Amino acid sequence: MLAFRRRLRLETDRLTLRAPVHSDFNAWVALRQSSAEFLTPWEPTWSPDHLSRRAFTNRVYWARRSIASGSAVPLFLIRRDDGALIGAITLDHIRRGPAQTGTLGYWMGASFARQGYMREAVAALVHHAFDRMDLSRIEAACLPENAASRGLLERSGFKYEGVAQSYLQIDGRWRTHVLYAMLRSDRRGRTDVG
């Protein structure tokens, strides 16, 4: 099972989702730099060494350990037709036992946004989480004004659950987030409860 987890790859029509590797460094830095203005309003403040090779190496090792231990599934989105790195998606904070849940996070390079790639990635990772990892619930949160992220979650089948005050520090300050979740067997809103 450990070897399987280390080689985790999810394939969609247009994407390969796989763990980051050391050779992704230059493409990752270029994508993050070119998308900085697009990403920073929605992300925690980048550390001074965010784009350094050392920080990226730590990210690669963390991804390997997380996938091997089952505590997180951090994946890069690679466009299949040209091998371009276009973004990333992570299922993190995986809790087992009675919870069987994880938290979804994602980012997309500015030039690849609004082309349906992230919806494809979300569908693949959600399917993997429910069918292969046996999770029961996937949670996600975003800023209330992030219409693109809210639309993505809603089109992907996530349901609005409420508001969390001062949920995360984004762009240097505590921000309220809207909360979404998807259940493996979603019965919310149905009246045929038996």
N, C-alpha and C positions, 0 to 999 in steps of 0.2 A: 504494500500500500504506500509506503514511504516513497519508493521510486516513482510510482504513478503520480503522486502529488507533485514531485519535483518537475515532472515533464508535462504538467498540466497545460493543455492547449485546447481552446474552444474555437471552433470554426463556424463562421456564418457565411452568408452569400458573398459578402465583400470584405470581411475582416478575419484576421487571426488574432485571438486574444491569448497572450502568453505572458509569463513573468518577465520582468526586465532582466537584461544581461549587460555585462560590462561594456560590450561593443555598442550599446544603445546611447552611450554618453553624449557623443557629439550631436546626434539627432535630437535627443531630449533637450539639451541646452539650447540648441537653435530654435526648437519649437516653443519652449518656455519663454525665451527672450523675445521672440517675434510676437508672442501672444500675451506678454506681460500686462499691457494696458487692458486687454480683454478679460484677463483672469483675475487680476488683483482686487477688483471690487467684490468678488465672491469668495475669496480664499483668506485663510489666516495670513498674517504678514509674513513675508518670506524672511528667513534668517539671513544674516549677512553672507553666509557661505552656501546659500541655497543652491546655487548653480556650480558649485565647486565639484571637482572630481571626487574628492574625499566624501562629500555628502552623498553623491550619487552612488559611490561604492557601498556606503552604509545602507542606502536604499535597496540595492541589489541583494545584499546579505540579509537584510530584514525581510525582503520578499521571499527569499528561499526558506528562511526559518519559519516564517508565518505559514507558508503553504505546507511545509513538511509537518508542522505541528497542528495544522487545522485551525489556527486562530485568526487567519485572515487570508483572503485571496486577492492579492494585488496584481493586476494585469495591465499590460500595455496593449493598445489598439494598433494593430499593424494592418494597413490597407493591402489587400492581397494582390491587386493588379500591379503595384509598383514597389511594395515593401516599405512604404512611408509610415513612420510613426506619426499618428494623428491625435492621440490622447491617451487617457488611462481611466481605468475603472477599478474600484476596490470594494470588496465585501469584507468589512472589518468588524472588530468587536464581536466576533462570533462567540456566542454563549451556548453551551450545551446543557444537558440535564433537562429540567422542566421547561426552560425557555426555548431552546432550539431556534435561536434568532441571530441575525447579524444586521449590520448597518451598511448601507450602500452609499458610496461616494464616487464622484467622477469629475473629469475635466476634459475639455476638447480644445485643441489648437484653434485659434481664431479663424484661420482660412478653411477649416474643415467643418465649422459649425453650420447647423441648419441644413444638413444634407442627409439626415436620417441615420448617420453612423452610430450615434450614441444610443438611439432607440434599439438598433440591432444588437449592440453590445449589452445593453440592459436585459433584453430578452434572453440572450444566450447565458448570461451569468445568473439570472433568476432561475432559468430552467435547470442549470447545473446545481444551484443551491438547493432547490426543492427536490430534484430527482436523484442527484448523486450524493449530495451532502446530507439529505434528509432534514433540512431545516423546515420550520413551520411558519416562520414570519421573517420578513425583510423590511427593515425600517429605512427611511430616508428623511432628510431635513434640508430645507433651503430658505434663503431670505424671502420674505413675503413679496418683495418687488422683483424677484428673479422670475419673470414670466416664462422665459424659455425653459428653465429647469422645472417649474411647476407644470408646464404643459407636457414636457417629456414624461414626468412621473405619471400624470393623469392619463396620457395616451398609452403608457406602458401597463396600465392596470392598477397603479397604486391609488389608494383612497386617502383623502384628507382626514386627519385625525385630530388636529388641534394646533395649539400654539405653545411654544416653549420660550418663556421669557429669558433673556440673556443667556441663550443656549451655547453660543460659541463666540470666540473673538475672531472677527472678520475684519480685515484691513485695519487692524489695530484697536478695535473697540468691541465691547460686548454687544452682540446683536440678537434680537428675537428672531426665531425661525418658525416656519410652519412645518408641521410634522405629517408625514405620509407613511403608509405601510401597505404591504401586500401579504396576504395569507395564502398558504398552499391550498387550503380549501376555504375560499372566501365566501362567507354567507352573509356578510354585512349588507344591510339594506334589503335582504330577501324576506318575504313573508311566509314562505312555505317551510318554516322551521318545524322539524318533526321530533 
